Amino acid sequence: MATLRRLGEVPRHLLVCEKSNFGHEKSRHRHLVETHCHNYRVSFLIPECGILPKELKDLVMATGPYYFVKNLPLHELITYEFINTFVKKGKLILSLDKDTYEETGLQGRPSQYSGRKAMKFIVSIDLMDLSFNPDSKTYERTCWSFKEKNPLKFDFLLAWHHTGAEEATMMSYFSKYQIQEHQPKVVLRTLKDLQCPGLQSSELEGQPEAACSAGQLFDWLGAVFCNVDLNNEPDSFISTYCCPQPSTVVAKAYLCTITGFILPEKILGLLEHLCHYFDEPKLAPWVTLSVQGFADSPVSWRENEHGFRKGGEHLYNFVIFNNQDYWLQMAVGANDHCPP
């Protein structure tokens, strides 16, 4: 089951909601996480929890590292050595303004957000194809473009699947450039007397006086993550938002927020662990896992073009129930393609 709705008086982003069960053979939770690669922030909320279980905390603390490389020439990412050492599969996708695109001399396509007069272009380069065909005309032209025609330099964030001593390899490989290792920032908070929406896993669209809808939960989560006061005080000039009804007040709730460059495999590990949170009886009827992508990423899910400067949103949220049912909420900017 899926619903589509626009939030707010002015259409700013699209929210797609669906429900399934983690044990269902056609559940696509793994595929969705694996195909959303550019993740900036991960948050999970556990009602009726005052202390984070050790196994879950260990996963949180193991979400890094990632690397920042300043003024890295683009041609370094298409060398045979780099691809053979670090790249297993993937593409190099460039989002270029009209002048830069024309200077590269490479073949691309107009951005879907260009309008009638194309001012932005997308260039996609299959890195594995280049590595398998280093003597091809395509490789020669790409190298000529990046090294001679228009030697572009950018600041990069780099992260990848860890299989051994890659950390030392990455630091040494780019040692002639300014490279820094970073760990994601982790913020752990215990929220007291939190008013939470009442949910029923079978009621995605909610039921009056019985259960809140997925859309209402989505709005409420945004308020909680932003530390908005939910009391709806009449003299408040900041927010009059309050928790949707029906609701219950939990004595404690645990909120964890991880910020950095976070790999899908790390998020999948957190999701799978939260799925097993209910293996032993818990007071909480549900938990949530929310993931936000970089606003200026050129792509969102898979290789779909992302509408940066037309909104910037691309995020998803899992609501995990104690019977292994889940709700999946996906949001993108109003000008983006509908999430997969």
Buried (B, 14 or more C-beta within 10 A) or exposed (E): EEBEBEBEEEEBBBBBBBBBBBEEEEBEBEEBBBBBBBBBBBBBBBBBBEEBBEEBBEBBEEBBBBBBBEEBEBBBBBBEEBBEEBBEEBBBBBBBEBEBBEBBEBEBEBBBBBEEEEEBBBBBBBBEEBBEEEEEEBBEBBBBBBBEBBEBBEEBBBBBEBEEEBEEEBBEBBEEBEBEEBEBEBEEEEBEEBBBBBBBBEBBBBEEEEBBBBBBBBBBBBBBBEEBEBEEEEEEEEBEBBBBEBBEEBEBBBBBBBBBBBBBEBBBBBBBBBBEBBEEEBEBBBBBBBBBBBBEBBBBBEBBBBBBEEBBBBBBBBBBBBBBBBBBBBBBBBBBBEBB
